[in-house]
Amino acid sequence: MDRRSMLTLMAAAVLAACSSPDSSGRTDEEDGVEKITYGPGPQQFAELSRPTGASKGVVVVIHGGFWKAQYDLSLGRPLAASLVEEGWTAYNIEYRRVGDGGGYPATFDDVAAAIDALATIDGVDTARVITLGHSAGGHLAVWAAGRPQLAGSDWADPAVPVTAAISQAGVLDLDASTAANLGGGAVQQLMGGSVDERYDLADPTRVIPLDVPVRCVHGSSDDTVPLSQSIDYVERATAAGADAELAEVEGDHFVVIDPSSTAWARTLEILETL
């Protein structure tokens, strides 16, 4: 089976209940959170939370952690809870990461399949689907928004197109990150080697301009992913005619995922405009 067929199979996987807890400790439905499986692997699931009343749209929460296995979707749960309170449907996704079967292309396959699985969930309107990712998740959020432009790849025909993306302190330039050895070689570990033609399909800066809005929210004192990652992306994107903006906020790398912070309040305001 080729990879395109596998992606189709994963996206159409039966969203049936599981009788045993998943790797996150949650069962199929707990505290109003629905477990959605989009593939056969233990990391191929998401947590769907619906608001009371009409939904403003779906926000796909993509956690960070330099694409490494020791970080999981628990990082996104506080944001998902806040989003639901604000009237959004939150879709907090897990995916295979470096150390648990992930890396290129599996990590990208999973993000694509997880988002496409939204089309199979009863009662979910996919007219407005916004990806929201932190750090490595910011990279994946913007990457997912650009899938329609990855001509000739297995990812280029999404069942659920992303309508906008928000990068929270995202790793948006893989070339620059490799050169700087960001995260102790995290990009090299994700890609499984040196810079080559695969970066044309994996690096958001090589798919500029996107056809959908991109917003970057980044802490001014971030010493984990430099602010220049967001500044440079927005400058390149706007120069190419894209709809891209930077919201520079006070704080470090993690302030943007603190639901009590002004940085998160600013992110919620941005969401309303997309």
Phi, psi and chi 1 to 4 in degrees:
 res  aa     phi    psi   chi1   chi2   chi3   chi4
   1 MET       -  129.7  179.5 -178.0  -66.7      -
   2 ASP   -78.6  172.7   61.8   21.6      -      -
   3 ARG   -70.3  -31.9 -150.6  150.8   48.9   82.5
   4 ARG   -63.4  -42.4 -178.6  179.2  -70.6  -83.0
   5 SER   -64.6  -38.2  -62.0      -      -      -
   6 MET   -64.7  -40.7 -179.9   60.6   72.4      -
   7 LEU   -61.2  -42.7  -82.5  173.9      -      -
   8 THR   -62.7  -41.7  -58.5      -      -      -
   9 LEU   -63.7  -43.0  176.8   63.4      -      -
  10 MET   -64.8  -42.5  -70.4  164.2   63.4      -
  11 ALA   -67.8  -27.3      -      -      -      -
  12 ALA   -98.5   11.3      -      -      -      -
  13 ALA   -58.6  145.6      -      -      -      -
  14 VAL   -63.5  128.3  177.0      -      -      -
  15 LEU   -92.3   58.7  -53.4  178.3      -      -
  16 ALA   -91.7  160.6      -      -      -      -
  17 ALA   -70.9  147.0      -      -      -      -
  18 CYS  -109.0  140.5  -67.4      -      -      -
  19 SER   -86.5  -15.1   58.6      -      -      -
  20 SER  -116.2  155.9   58.4      -      -      -
  21 PRO   -64.7  149.6  -20.4   32.2      -      -
  22 ASP   -86.5 -174.7   58.7   45.0      -      -
  23 SER   -65.4  -16.8   61.6      -      -      -
  24 SER   -85.5   -8.8   71.5      -      -      -
  25 GLY    93.3   -4.4      -      -      -      -
  26 ARG   -93.4  147.7  -73.2 -173.3 -177.1  -87.6
  27 THR   -89.3 -172.1   54.8      -      -      -
  28 ASP   -59.4  -38.2 -177.1   65.1      -      -
  29 GLU  -142.7  122.4 -172.7  165.4  -10.4      -
  30 GLU  -147.3  128.0 -177.5  176.8  -47.5      -
  31 ASP    55.3   36.2  -60.7  -31.1      -      -
  32 GLY    79.3    4.6      -      -      -      -
  33 VAL   -98.3  125.4  177.7      -      -      -
  34 GLU   -95.8  132.5  -56.3  166.1   50.2      -
  35 LYS   -85.3  125.5  178.4 -171.4  171.7 -174.9
  36 ILE  -113.3  120.6  -53.9  -61.9      -      -
  37 THR   -98.5  134.1   57.8      -      -      -
  38 TYR  -119.8    7.1   62.5   84.7      -      -
  39 GLY  -169.4  174.7      -      -      -      -
  40 PRO   -80.9  -16.1   29.7  -35.9      -      -
  41 GLY   -80.2  157.7      -      -      -      -
  42 PRO   -66.0  -20.2   23.4  -33.7      -      -
  43 GLN   -95.2   -1.5  -53.5  -60.0  -32.2      -
  44 GLN   -96.9   72.3  -66.6  171.2  -43.4      -
  45 PHE  -151.5  167.9   71.7   95.6      -      -
  46 ALA  -143.7  163.8      -      -      -      -
  47 GLU  -115.3  118.2  -65.3  176.2   -9.5      -
  48 LEU  -104.0  127.5 -178.5   75.6      -      -
  49 SER  -125.9  128.9  -54.3      -      -      -
  50 ARG  -108.1  144.7  -53.7  176.9 -165.7 -116.6
  51 PRO   -78.9  164.6   32.1  -36.2      -      -
  52 THR   -77.3  128.0  -59.5      -      -      -
  53 GLY    86.1 -166.4      -      -      -      -
  54 ALA   -65.3  142.5      -      -      -      -
  55 SER   -91.7  142.8  172.6      -      -      -
  56 LYS   -75.1  -19.0  -63.8  176.7  179.5  178.3
  57 GLY   148.7 -179.1      -      -      -      -
  58 VAL  -102.4  130.7  179.6      -      -      -
  59 VAL  -111.2  117.3  178.9      -      -      -
  60 VAL   -87.5  112.1 -179.8      -      -      -
  61 VAL   -91.2  123.6  179.7      -      -      -
  62 ILE  -121.3  111.3  -49.7  176.9      -      -
  63 HIS   -72.9  161.3   72.0   81.5      -      -
  64 GLY  -102.5 -153.0      -      -      -      -
  65 GLY   114.6   29.6      -      -      -      -
  66 PHE    52.8   34.4  -80.1  126.9      -      -
  67 TRP    62.7   20.6  -49.4  -82.7      -      -
  68 LYS   -99.7  149.3  -64.2  179.7  180.0  179.2
  69 ALA   -64.0  -25.6      -      -      -      -
  70 GLN   -73.1   -7.7   57.8  -97.8   47.7      -
  71 TYR  -112.4  136.1  -55.0   99.3      -      -
  72 ASP  -134.8 -173.2   63.5   20.8      -      -
  73 LEU   -69.9   -5.8   88.1  173.7      -      -
  74 SER   -59.9  -25.3   62.4      -      -      -
  75 LEU   -63.7  -27.6  -68.2  168.8      -      -
  76 GLY   -92.1   -9.2      -      -      -      -
  77 ARG   -63.5  -42.4  -75.5  177.2 -179.9  155.5
  78 PRO   -61.0  -37.0  -24.4   35.9      -      -
  79 LEU   -68.4  -41.5  -56.7 -171.9      -      -
  80 ALA   -59.5  -43.4      -      -      -      -
  81 ALA   -62.4  -41.4      -      -      -      -
  82 SER   -65.7  -41.0  175.4      -      -      -
  83 LEU   -61.5  -42.6  -71.4  164.4      -      -
  84 VAL   -62.2  -41.3  170.3      -      -      -
  85 GLU   -60.5  -29.5  -70.7  178.6   -1.1      -
  86 GLU   -88.8    2.5  -64.1  -65.0  -36.4      -
  87 GLY    97.7   10.7      -      -      -      -
  88 TRP   -98.5  153.2  -61.9   90.7      -      -
  89 THR   -85.2  121.2  -62.2      -      -      -
  90 ALA  -100.8  133.4      -      -      -      -
  91 TYR  -128.5   92.3 -171.7   58.7      -      -
  92 ASN   -90.9  110.3 -174.2   22.3      -      -
  93 ILE  -101.2  145.7   69.5  170.0      -      -
  94 GLU  -106.3  159.7 -168.6   54.3  -80.6      -
  95 TYR  -158.4  159.1   52.0   91.3      -      -
  96 ARG   -67.6  135.7  -73.8  173.6  -69.8  175.8
  97 ARG  -125.4  170.4  -55.4  170.5  -56.8  -72.9
  98 VAL   -61.7  121.0  174.7      -      -      -
  99 GLY   109.6  -12.6      -      -      -      -
 100 ASP  -136.2   33.2   64.7    6.7      -      -
 101 GLY    98.4    2.2      -      -      -      -
 102 GLY   -91.7 -161.7      -      -      -      -
 103 GLY   100.3  178.1      -      -      -      -
 104 TYR   -72.5  131.2 -174.4   94.0      -      -
 105 PRO   -97.4   -0.3   35.8  -36.0      -      -
 106 ALA   -59.9  -42.1      -      -      -      -
 107 THR   -59.9  -42.3  -67.1      -      -      -
 108 PHE   -69.0  -40.4  -60.2   83.2      -      -
 109 ASP   -55.9  -44.6  -74.1  -13.7      -      -
 110 ASP   -67.9  -44.1  -76.6    3.4      -      -
 111 VAL   -61.7  -42.8  171.1      -      -      -
 112 ALA   -62.7  -47.0      -      -      -      -
 113 ALA   -67.0  -38.2      -      -      -      -
 114 ALA   -62.0  -44.0      -      -      -      -
 115 ILE   -68.9  -42.6  -64.6  172.1      -      -
 116 ASP   -63.4  -27.6  -75.0  -10.9      -      -
 117 ALA   -65.5  -17.8      -      -      -      -
 118 LEU   -57.8  -28.9  -75.8  165.5      -      -
 119 ALA   -67.9  -15.8      -      -      -      -
 120 THR  -102.8    1.5   68.5      -      -      -
 121 ILE   -95.8  123.7  -55.1  172.9      -      -
 122 ASP   -59.8  135.3  -71.1  -17.9      -      -
 123 GLY    81.0    6.1      -      -      -      -
 124 VAL  -104.9  119.8  172.5      -      -      -
 125 ASP   -87.7  120.0 -174.8  -11.2      -      -
 126 THR  -100.6   21.1   58.4      -      -      -
 127 ALA   -68.8  -28.8      -      -      -      -
 128 ARG  -130.7  103.3 -171.9 -175.6 -167.8 -172.6
 129 VAL  -126.3  114.1  175.6      -      -      -
 130 ILE  -114.2  126.9  -58.4  170.0      -      -
 131 THR   -88.3  138.9   48.9      -      -      -
 132 LEU  -134.6  112.6  169.9   74.9      -      -
 133 GLY  -135.4  146.6      -      -      -      -
 134 HIS  -107.6  131.9  174.3 -119.7      -      -
 135 SER    60.5 -115.7 -165.5      -      -      -
 136 ALA   -61.4  -31.7      -      -      -      -
 137 GLY   -66.4  -29.9      -      -      -      -
 138 GLY   -64.6  -41.5      -      -      -      -
 139 HIS   -56.9  -48.3  157.8 -102.6      -      -
 140 LEU   -68.6  -32.4  -65.9  169.5      -      -
 141 ALA   -64.5  -45.8      -      -      -      -
 142 VAL   -72.5  -37.5  177.4      -      -      -
 143 TRP   -57.5  -46.6  173.7   85.0      -      -
 144 ALA   -62.5  -36.1      -      -      -      -
 145 ALA   -65.9  -24.8      -      -      -      -
 146 GLY   -96.1    6.8      -      -      -      -
 147 ARG   -54.0  -41.8  -75.9  176.1   59.5 -163.3
 148 PRO   -59.5  -17.8  -25.5   36.6      -      -
 149 GLN   -97.6    4.6  -67.9  165.3 -121.9      -
 150 LEU   -90.9   61.8  -59.0  178.5      -      -
 151 ALA   -55.4  134.7      -      -      -      -
 152 GLY    85.5   -3.8      -      -      -      -
 153 SER   -98.2  168.8   76.9      -      -      -
 154 ASP   -71.8   -9.8  -66.8  -25.5      -      -
 155 TRP  -102.7    0.3  -56.1  -55.5      -      -
 156 ALA   -81.1   -4.2      -      -      -      -
 157 ASP  -128.1   71.8 -172.3   21.5      -      -
 158 PRO   -66.5  138.9   24.3  -33.5      -      -
 159 ALA   -70.9  -29.0      -      -      -      -
 160 VAL  -128.0   94.9  178.0      -      -      -
 161 PRO   -66.2  142.4  -20.3   32.9      -      -
 162 VAL   -81.4  133.8  171.6      -      -      -
 163 THR   -96.5  -14.5   58.9      -      -      -
 164 ALA  -170.2  160.6      -      -      -      -
 165 ALA  -137.5  142.5      -      -      -      -
 166 ILE  -121.3  122.3  -61.8  179.8      -      -
 167 SER  -102.1  120.8  167.1      -      -      -
 168 GLN  -101.5  102.7  -58.7  170.6  -70.9      -
 169 ALA    52.7   46.6      -      -      -      -
 170 GLY   -78.7  152.2      -      -      -      -
 171 VAL   -87.0   92.2 -175.9      -      -      -
 172 LEU  -101.6  -16.0  -60.8  179.0      -      -
 173 ASP  -121.0   98.1 -173.7  -23.4      -      -
 174 LEU   -69.1  -34.4  -61.8 -170.6      -      -
 175 ASP   -60.4  -51.2  -74.5  -47.3      -      -
 176 ALA   -64.8  -36.1      -      -      -      -
 177 SER   -66.7  -37.3  -59.6      -      -      -
 178 THR   -66.0  -45.1  -62.1      -      -      -
 179 ALA   -61.9  -34.8      -      -      -      -
 180 ALA   -88.3   -1.2      -      -      -      -
 181 ASN    54.7   41.4 -155.9   40.1      -      -
 182 LEU   -59.6  135.9 -155.4   65.2      -      -
 183 GLY    64.9   28.0      -      -      -      -
 184 GLY    65.0   37.0      -      -      -      -
 185 GLY    88.2   26.5      -      -      -      -
 186 ALA   -62.0  -40.0      -      -      -      -
 187 VAL   -66.4  -42.6  172.8      -      -      -
 188 GLN   -60.6  -37.4  -62.9   92.3  -49.4      -
 189 GLN   -68.5  -40.1  -65.9  168.3   39.4      -
 190 LEU   -60.8  -46.0  170.4   71.6      -      -
 191 MET   -87.4  -12.9  -61.5  -58.2  -65.7      -
 192 GLY    71.6   31.9      -      -      -      -
 193 GLY   157.1 -165.2      -      -      -      -
 194 SER   -81.1  172.6   58.0      -      -      -
 195 VAL   -63.5  128.7  176.9      -      -      -
 196 ASP  -150.1 -165.1   56.1   30.1      -      -
 197 GLU   -65.2  -18.0   66.7  -81.1   -2.7      -
 198 ARG   -64.6  -25.8  -64.1  170.0  -54.9  149.5
 199 TYR   -63.6  -22.2  -81.2   59.9      -      -
 200 ASP   -62.9  -26.6  -69.8  -23.6      -      -
 201 LEU   -99.8  -11.5  -60.3  176.2      -      -
 202 ALA  -113.8  -20.0      -      -      -      -
 203 ASP  -100.0  116.3 -169.0  -22.3      -      -
 204 PRO   -56.4  -30.5  -27.6   36.7      -      -
 205 THR   -70.8  -14.4   61.5      -      -      -
 206 ARG   -93.0    0.4  -61.2 -162.6 -172.5 -170.9
 207 VAL  -121.7   38.3 -165.2      -      -      -
 208 ILE   -97.4  136.7  -71.8  172.7      -      -
 209 PRO   -93.0  150.8   32.8  -34.5      -      -
 210 LEU   -82.8  160.3  -66.1 -169.1      -      -
 211 ASP   -90.0    0.2  -65.9  -30.0      -      -
 212 VAL  -126.4  158.7  -60.9      -      -      -
 213 PRO   -65.8  144.0  -18.9   31.5      -      -
 214 VAL  -127.0  130.3  174.5      -      -      -
 215 ARG  -121.2  133.0  -58.9  -68.8 -178.8  -97.9
 216 CYS  -111.8  126.5  -62.0      -      -      -
 217 VAL  -116.1  122.8 -176.8      -      -      -
 218 HIS  -146.1  135.3 -148.3  126.7      -      -
 219 GLY   -73.2  137.3      -      -      -      -
 220 SER   -68.2  -23.4   56.9      -      -      -
 221 SER  -111.6   27.4   56.9      -      -      -
 222 ASP   -68.5  118.8 -169.2  -27.0      -      -
 223 ASP  -111.5   14.4   59.2    4.2      -      -
 224 THR  -102.9  -51.8  -58.4      -      -      -
 225 VAL  -120.4  113.5  175.3      -      -      -
 226 PRO   -62.2  145.3   19.9  -31.0      -      -
 227 LEU   -55.0  -28.4  178.0   60.1      -      -
 228 SER   -58.9  -25.8   59.3      -      -      -
 229 GLN   -59.9  -44.2  -75.3  -87.9  -37.7      -
 230 SER   -77.1  -41.3  -68.7      -      -      -
 231 ILE   -58.4  -50.0  -68.3  173.4      -      -
 232 ASP   -64.5  -40.0  -67.8  -11.7      -      -
 233 TYR   -61.9  -48.7  178.2   86.7      -      -
 234 VAL   -64.0  -40.5  169.5      -      -      -
 235 GLU   -62.2  -44.5  -72.6 -179.5  -10.0      -
 236 ARG   -66.2  -42.3  -67.1 -173.5 -160.7 -178.4
 237 ALA   -65.8  -46.6      -      -      -      -
 238 THR   -67.8  -34.3   53.7      -      -      -
 239 ALA   -63.9  -28.0      -      -      -      -
 240 ALA   -90.2    2.2      -      -      -      -
 241 GLY    94.8   10.6      -      -      -      -
 242 ALA   -82.1  162.7      -      -      -      -
 243 ASP   -92.9   94.9 -179.3   -2.9      -      -
 244 ALA  -141.0  139.7      -      -      -      -
 245 GLU  -142.7  153.0  -64.1  178.1    5.9      -
 246 LEU  -113.4  130.7  168.9   64.2      -      -
 247 ALA  -111.4  102.5      -      -      -      -
 248 GLU   -85.1  124.8 -176.9  177.2  -21.3      -
 249 VAL  -119.9  160.2  -64.8      -      -      -
 250 GLU   -75.8  138.8  -67.7 -174.3    4.5      -
 251 GLY   128.2 -178.3      -      -      -      -
 252 ASP   -96.4 -159.4   61.2    9.6      -      -
 253 HIS   -66.9  -27.5 -174.0   61.0      -      -
 254 PHE  -103.1   -6.8  -61.1   99.9      -      -
 255 VAL   -61.6  -29.6   68.9      -      -      -
 256 VAL   -71.7  -15.1  -68.4      -      -      -
 257 ILE  -112.6   20.9   57.2  169.9      -      -
 258 ASP   -98.9  108.4  176.4   -1.2      -      -
 259 PRO   -60.8  -16.3  -22.2   33.8      -      -
 260 SER   -91.4   -1.1   67.0      -      -      -
 261 SER   -88.6  158.7   69.5      -      -      -
 262 THR   -68.2  -26.2   56.3      -      -      -
 263 ALA   -63.8  -41.3      -      -      -      -
 264 TRP   -70.9  -37.7  177.5 -115.6      -      -
 265 ALA   -59.4  -39.6      -      -      -      -
 266 ARG   -65.5  -38.4  177.8   74.0 -179.4  106.9
 267 THR   -63.7  -41.9  -56.5      -      -      -
 268 LEU   -61.9  -37.2  -69.3  174.0      -      -
 269 GLU   -64.5  -42.3  -68.6  173.3   -4.2      -
 270 ILE   -62.4  -41.2  -68.6  169.7      -      -
 271 LEU   -55.1  -40.5  -91.1  171.5      -      -
 272 GLU   -62.5  -22.5  -62.1  -70.6  -19.5      -
 273 THR   -92.2   -6.3   69.6      -      -      -
 274 LEU   -98.2      -  -62.8  173.0      -      -
